[in-house]
């Protein structure tokens, strides 16, 4: 019937016929039914009988669902993204100052930061050498740090604030994270923020308290977690001697296992490079105490980085080079060991030409 109606319309009004009008006519005249999740055009049919063996999917009330997810960031609408892009362009061209842009978004900074386009706009503002706008942006984050720290977009704005403001001006970030730090450190965004605080505000009392709270947890779990390891390595690189000692003590509990672990091996390598002389020598001695450990680690995809770091420990490097050269034939058969020998210039060199012993 739709085809006949289309032909009749084409004969009567050929000059006005177009694809859209024909599709509209067909859609209006056809009857659509749903059969087994397929949309079919045709005559109306009785619905398929209810199956007693399979329950139909229940549809949740949309209003209730919307209220349950009201705290989540909504997807960026095109007009909103275009507005932010226009403000960024005006800021870059000099048509608007950071102060005038802030006046347009005052009171909505946290909501904007939860969106990719809004966070990009805020980061552009913070890159301008005017700390007044940065302080005003930081003020709006007070009371919302924990939520923003776990946002993939908002945490980037917090990272920029920590970088461009003084440590005392961002001390409130560490204060608000206290009590929720154990959850934050195992999150990708939260771990990045904690590392930024260690880098730029480690001397603040609020940051020290936050770090001590985290170091009171199970450090083995922290060192073996894909996000927690970043914070543990940051403590080893930028923490106080007391904080470093806590991490080293946890690593020494099972140093052979950690030396071969995908994530913990990185913390161990950092500790061998940046801790105090006593801690570094204690770790190196713990590693080399087990017979054959150096050779086994040199042939391990993660352990080889620990060996590279161990070679920078003055009291242990000579013995480590001797052990590597002594077993160079075995190490040479492994691809990771071969690279290490080439870096050390020991490929094909006899052991007597390297060193006479430890």
Buried (B, 14 or more C-beta within 10 A) or exposed (E): EBEEBBEEBEEEEEEEBEEEEBEEBBEEBEEEBEEEEEEEEEEEEEEEEEEEEEEEEEEEEEEEEEEEEEEEBEEBEEEBBEBBEEBBEBBEEEEBBBEEBBEEBEEEBBBBBBBBBBBBBBBBBBBBEBBEBBBBBBEBBEEBBBBBBBBBBBBBBBBBBBBBBEBEBBBBBBBBBBEBBBEBBBBEBBBBBBBBBBBBBBEBEBBBBBBBBBBEBEBBEBBBBEBBBBBBBBBBBBBBEEBBBBBBEBBBEEBBEBBBBEBBBBBBBBBBBBBEEEBBBBBBBBBBEEEEBBBBBBBBEBBBBBBBBBBBBEEBEBBBBBBBBBBBEBBBEBEBBBBBBEEBEBBEEEBEEBEEEE
